[in-house]
Amino acid sequence: MTHAFERILLATEHTEFDAGAERVALNLVKRCGLPLAVVVPVFTNPEYEAIAPQIVAHAEEQAAEKIESLRKKAAAEGVEISIAARRGEELYHEIVQEATERQSDLIILRRRGKRGFLSNVLVGEMVGKVMRHAPCSVLFVPRAARMWSQGVLAAIDTSPVGEHVASLGAKAARQSALPLHIISVLAHDTPANRAQTEEALVHARAVAESAGIPAPGTRMVTGRPYEQVLSMAKTLNADLIVVGRHGETNLIRMPFGGTTQKVLGLTETPVLVVRI
């Protein structure tokens, strides 16, 4: 079976907020029979090292303890693991660089760290920067989330990215023997938009079927985009949501505009943001 992803990178600081990402990453690679690469980002800079060497030393000790803990966790699951600690001023940059150097095709990452202003809506700052700059697709996992076991919801638009969302959604569903649901949300229901969306849904269904999984339940819905995605995921018992990211603009788009952060912030299921 062709896997949706072959080179998976888990980015973690091994805190309570990373528990879901670690759990899903280990489960996913174990299910696929793949090795897991792990990056542990550690904050440092020359000024910090000069002024507070004892704090830097403590951070290094903590990083070593985290790496050893992760090794034991992987060994207990029978997973082959490769771990690197990367040090820098911008943690997101170290994650992106590790993914670039490893030619990763998927980063698995927590949704956010400590709660902050509007944390119930927005992803964490570091996580948001990874989302904007990642060279590949990113799977965001809330800390209480587990591996999907009920269904996959792929939210497409009328752009070429929709094809990739449908394809990866189909592969994820097939790999876990789960139903696939494909939707597209119309924020503005006009005859022209409806015709384009219907055409995109027909094409997405064909792409899914070519990947080996039927998608008879494709549907068009109207309303506030993020509300419709969340509502449909709940209605259809989908515990993996797949959406698309477009191009090099550092913008995350869904079929209906900039609402990805709301979906990420309000759902308790993993969200896969597909990059082409």
C-alpha positions as CSV (number, residue, x, y, z in Angstrom):
1,M,0.0,0.0,0.0
2,T,1.2,3.5,-0.8
3,H,1.4,5.6,2.3
4,A,0.2,9.2,2.4
5,F,3.6,10.1,3.8
6,E,7.0,8.4,3.9
7,R,9.3,10.8,5.8
8,I,7.7,11.9,9.0
9,L,9.1,14.4,11.4
10,L,7.8,14.9,14.9
11,A,8.6,18.3,16.4
12,T,8.2,18.3,20.1
13,E,9.4,20.0,23.3
14,H,8.2,16.9,25.2
15,T,5.8,18.9,27.4
16,E,2.2,18.1,28.4
17,F,1.1,20.1,25.4
18,D,3.0,17.8,23.0
19,A,1.5,14.6,24.4
20,G,-1.1,14.3,21.6
21,A,1.4,14.9,18.8
22,E,3.8,12.4,20.2
23,R,1.0,9.8,20.7
24,V,-0.3,10.2,17.1
25,A,3.2,10.3,15.6
26,L,4.2,7.0,17.3
27,N,0.9,5.4,16.4
28,L,1.1,6.5,12.7
29,V,4.6,5.3,12.0
30,K,4.0,2.1,13.8
31,R,0.9,1.4,11.7
32,C,2.8,2.3,8.5
33,G,6.0,0.4,9.4
34,L,8.1,3.6,9.1
35,P,10.9,5.1,11.1
36,L,10.3,8.4,13.0
37,A,12.5,11.4,12.9
38,V,12.2,13.8,15.9
39,V,13.4,17.3,16.4
40,V,13.6,18.9,19.9
41,P,14.0,22.7,19.5
42,V,16.0,24.4,22.3
43,F,16.1,28.2,22.7
44,T,19.5,29.8,22.8
45,N,21.5,32.8,21.4
46,P,25.1,34.1,21.9
47,E,24.0,36.8,24.4
48,Y,22.0,34.4,26.4
49,E,24.9,32.0,26.5
50,A,27.3,34.7,27.6
51,I,25.1,36.2,30.3
52,A,23.6,33.1,31.8
53,P,25.7,30.0,31.1
54,Q,24.3,28.2,34.1
55,I,20.8,28.5,32.6
56,V,22.1,27.3,29.2
57,A,23.7,24.3,30.9
58,H,20.4,23.5,32.7
59,A,18.5,23.7,29.4
60,E,21.0,21.3,27.8
61,E,20.4,18.9,30.7
62,Q,16.7,19.1,30.2
63,A,17.0,18.5,26.5
64,A,19.1,15.4,27.1
65,E,16.5,14.1,29.6
66,K,13.7,14.8,27.1
67,I,15.6,12.9,24.3
68,E,16.3,9.9,26.6
69,S,12.6,9.9,27.6
70,L,11.5,10.0,24.0
71,R,13.9,7.1,23.1
72,K,12.4,5.0,25.8
73,K,8.9,5.8,24.7
74,A,9.6,4.9,21.1
75,A,11.4,1.6,22.2
76,A,8.3,0.7,24.2
77,E,6.2,1.0,21.1
78,G,8.8,-0.8,18.9
79,V,9.4,2.3,16.8
80,E,12.7,3.1,15.1
81,I,13.6,6.6,16.1
82,S,16.1,9.3,15.2
83,I,16.3,12.3,17.4
84,A,18.1,15.7,16.9
85,A,18.2,18.7,19.3
86,R,18.4,22.0,17.4
87,R,19.4,25.2,19.1
88,G,18.4,28.7,18.0
89,E,16.6,32.0,18.8
90,E,13.5,31.0,16.7
91,L,12.2,27.6,17.6
92,Y,10.0,27.5,14.5
93,H,13.0,28.1,12.3
94,E,14.8,25.1,13.7
95,I,11.8,22.9,13.1
96,V,11.5,24.1,9.5
97,Q,15.2,23.7,8.9
98,E,15.2,20.2,10.2
99,A,12.3,19.3,8.0
100,T,14.0,20.9,5.0
101,E,17.3,19.1,5.6
102,R,15.6,15.7,6.1
103,Q,13.3,16.3,3.1
104,S,10.4,15.5,5.3
105,D,7.0,15.2,3.7
106,L,5.1,15.6,7.0
107,I,5.6,17.5,10.2
108,I,3.6,16.4,13.2
109,L,3.2,19.2,15.8
110,R,1.2,20.2,18.8
111,R,-1.6,22.8,18.3
112,R,-0.3,25.3,20.9
113,G,1.6,25.5,24.1
114,K,0.7,27.6,27.1
115,R,-2.6,29.3,26.9
116,G,-2.6,32.9,26.0
117,F,-4.9,35.7,24.7
118,L,-7.5,34.2,22.3
119,S,-5.9,30.8,22.7
120,N,-9.3,29.3,22.3
121,V,-9.3,30.6,18.7
122,L,-5.7,30.9,17.5
123,V,-2.9,28.5,17.4
124,G,0.3,29.2,19.4
125,E,2.8,31.7,18.0
126,M,5.5,29.1,17.2
127,V,3.0,26.7,15.7
128,G,1.6,29.5,13.5
129,K,5.0,30.3,12.1
130,V,5.7,26.6,11.4
131,M,2.3,26.5,9.6
132,R,3.3,29.5,7.4
133,H,6.9,28.5,6.6
134,A,6.9,24.7,6.6
135,P,8.3,23.1,3.3
136,C,5.7,20.3,3.6
137,S,2.3,19.3,4.9
138,V,1.8,19.7,8.7
139,L,-0.4,17.7,11.0
140,F,-1.6,19.7,14.0
141,V,-2.6,17.6,17.0
142,P,-4.4,18.9,20.2
143,R,-2.8,17.4,23.3
144,A,-5.8,15.2,24.2
145,A,-6.3,13.9,20.6
146,R,-5.6,10.3,19.5
147,M,-5.1,8.5,16.2
148,W,-8.2,8.9,14.0
149,S,-10.5,5.9,14.1
150,Q,-13.9,7.0,12.9
151,G,-13.6,8.9,9.6
152,V,-11.8,11.5,7.5
153,L,-13.2,14.8,6.4
154,A,-11.5,16.5,3.4
155,A,-12.5,20.1,2.8
156,I,-11.7,21.1,-0.7
157,D,-11.9,24.3,-2.8
158,T,-11.9,24.9,-6.6
159,S,-8.2,25.3,-6.9
160,P,-5.6,22.6,-7.9
161,V,-4.9,22.1,-4.2
162,G,-8.3,20.5,-3.7
163,E,-7.1,17.5,-5.7
164,H,-4.2,16.9,-3.3
165,V,-6.4,17.3,-0.3
166,A,-8.8,14.7,-1.7
167,S,-5.9,12.4,-2.6
168,L,-4.2,12.5,0.8
169,G,-7.6,12.3,2.5
170,A,-8.3,9.2,0.6
171,K,-4.9,7.6,1.4
172,A,-5.4,8.4,5.1
173,A,-8.9,6.9,5.0
174,R,-7.8,3.8,3.1
175,Q,-4.8,3.2,5.3
176,S,-7.0,3.2,8.4
177,A,-10.0,1.5,6.7
178,L,-12.2,4.5,7.4
179,P,-14.9,6.3,5.5
180,L,-13.9,9.4,3.5
181,H,-16.2,12.4,3.4
182,I,-15.4,15.3,0.9
183,I,-17.1,18.7,1.4
184,S,-16.8,22.1,-0.1
185,V,-18.2,25.2,1.7
186,L,-19.8,28.1,-0.2
187,A,-19.4,31.3,1.7
188,H,-21.2,33.0,-1.2
189,D,-23.8,30.9,-2.9
190,T,-24.0,32.2,-6.5
191,P,-24.8,30.2,-9.7
192,A,-21.2,30.5,-10.9
193,N,-19.7,29.5,-7.5
194,R,-22.1,26.6,-7.3
195,A,-21.2,25.3,-10.7
196,Q,-17.5,25.5,-10.1
197,T,-17.9,23.8,-6.7
198,E,-19.9,21.0,-8.2
199,E,-17.3,20.4,-10.8
200,A,-14.5,20.4,-8.1
201,L,-16.5,17.8,-6.1
202,V,-16.9,15.5,-9.0
203,H,-13.2,15.7,-9.7
204,A,-12.3,15.2,-6.1
205,R,-14.5,12.1,-5.9
206,A,-12.7,10.7,-9.0
207,V,-9.3,11.4,-7.4
208,A,-10.4,9.6,-4.2
209,E,-11.7,6.6,-6.2
210,S,-8.4,6.4,-8.1
211,A,-6.6,6.2,-4.8
212,G,-8.7,3.2,-4.0
213,I,-11.5,4.5,-1.7
214,P,-15.1,5.4,-2.6
215,A,-16.4,8.8,-1.6
216,P,-20.1,8.7,-2.3
217,G,-20.9,11.3,0.4
218,T,-19.4,14.3,-1.3
219,R,-21.4,17.4,-0.6
220,M,-21.7,21.1,-0.9
221,V,-22.7,23.2,2.1
222,T,-23.2,26.9,2.6
223,G,-22.6,29.2,5.6
224,R,-19.7,30.4,7.7
225,P,-16.8,28.3,6.5
226,Y,-15.2,27.3,9.8
227,E,-18.5,26.6,11.4
228,Q,-19.5,24.3,8.6
229,V,-16.3,22.4,8.6
230,L,-16.5,21.8,12.4
231,S,-20.2,21.0,12.2
232,M,-19.8,18.5,9.3
233,A,-16.9,16.8,11.1
234,K,-19.1,16.3,14.1
235,T,-22.1,15.2,12.1
236,L,-20.1,12.7,10.0
237,N,-18.1,11.4,13.0
238,A,-14.8,12.4,11.3
239,D,-11.8,12.6,13.6
240,L,-9.3,13.8,11.1
241,I,-9.8,17.0,9.1
242,V,-7.8,17.6,5.9
243,V,-7.5,21.1,4.4
244,G,-5.2,22.8,1.9
245,R,-2.4,25.3,2.0
246,H,-1.6,27.3,-1.2
247,G,1.7,28.3,-2.6
248,E,4.5,30.4,-1.3
249,T,2.4,33.3,-0.1
250,N,2.8,32.3,3.6
251,L,-1.0,32.3,3.7
252,I,-3.1,29.4,4.8
253,R,-6.3,29.2,2.7
254,M,-9.3,26.9,2.9
255,P,-12.0,26.8,0.2
256,F,-13.4,29.9,1.8
257,G,-10.6,32.1,2.9
258,G,-8.5,32.6,6.1
259,T,-10.4,30.5,8.6
260,T,-7.9,27.7,9.1
261,Q,-6.7,29.0,12.5
262,K,-10.3,29.0,13.7
263,V,-10.7,25.4,12.7
264,L,-7.4,24.5,14.3
265,G,-8.2,26.4,17.5
266,L,-11.7,25.1,18.0
267,T,-11.6,21.4,17.0
268,E,-10.3,18.7,19.3
269,T,-9.3,16.4,16.4
270,P,-6.1,16.4,14.4
271,V,-6.0,18.7,11.4
272,L,-3.8,18.0,8.4
273,V,-2.8,21.1,6.4
274,V,-1.7,19.9,2.9
275,R,1.1,21.7,1.2
276,I,1.9,21.4,-2.5
